[in-house]
Amino acid sequence: MGVTEGAAPRAAGTRMPPRASWGLVPAGLVSASAVLLFGLQYQLAGYAVLGVALLLAFAINRALFWDLLLIALGLAIISTISVEANISYPNMALMGLVLGLAVLGPYLIARHVYRTHAIRFPIRTGQRWTTLERWYLVLVVLLGWLILPTYFIRSGAYQNWPAVTAPDEIARLFVGVNVVGIWDELFFICTVFALLRRHFPDWQANLLQAVIFTSFLWELGYQSWGPLMTFPFALLQGYTFKITKSLTYVVCVHLLFDLVVFLVIVHAHTREWLPIFGY
């Protein structure tokens, strides 16, 4: 089929995408649909906006349409379930299946139907991490320790996650937080951001994916003033991936941050545990 091969702007000698194009309208509507689907949970309105976005993309830029269709497919799959924090065994299995399909579906279509390599998961890049990149990992932990207790405890957002005291509950919460963190990078960065970069400058593609990223995390439980934290984090992850071109590195950043998230949630529910946060 090869419908999007000519759309990729990152290959050597290809023209960079324009700074402003009508394609931003349908792409922006796709991001807006995520706000409706996950942030506000207006399902019908979200699907309607998603449909309008695809129709406009089809009329404006056929290559953009095919890539937005992959993003829309992922969003539609995710929207079939609630992604609110629930660590029961059946819900974790269901959520794992659905989120897995949201990544696998677009990837397989891009690879075997479109016959492109638009979606990649670069685990091994052959490049050693620089000193700055290593120190950034330390900074992530420090910032998490400084920011996350204030956010979760003062906003009450920690109550969006269940209190865990039994060993198996603690283990399930730890696994759930980390698996979702890995999935975030597979979908929002390696799928959504990568597809949008084929048509828009990096900064525009990054803003668009960050809106979708933040909307998903809102439903997951990062509410109250959470978007003031999650939106910059999403932008930083997109920028970090652009610089390092490494899924492994952005996953490490995310998991270190999520390690602090896990510890804060446990502490917030049972204050005598982990008294390292000053709350």
Buried (B, 14 or more C-beta within 10 A) or exposed (E): EEBBBEBBBEEEEEEEBBEEBBBBEBBBBBBBBBBBBBBEBBEEBBBEBBEBBBEBBBEBBEBBBBBBBBBBBBBBBBBEBBBEBBBEEEBBEBBBEBBBBBBEBBBEBBBEEBEBEBBBBBEEEEEEBEEEBEEBBEEBBEBBBEBBBBBBBEBEBBBBBBEBEEEEBBEBBBBBBBBBBBBBBBBBBBBBBBBBBBBBBBEBBBBBBBBBBBBBBBBBBBBBEBBEBBBEBBBBBBBBBBEBEBBBBBBBBBBBBBBBBBBBBBBBBEEEEEEEBEE
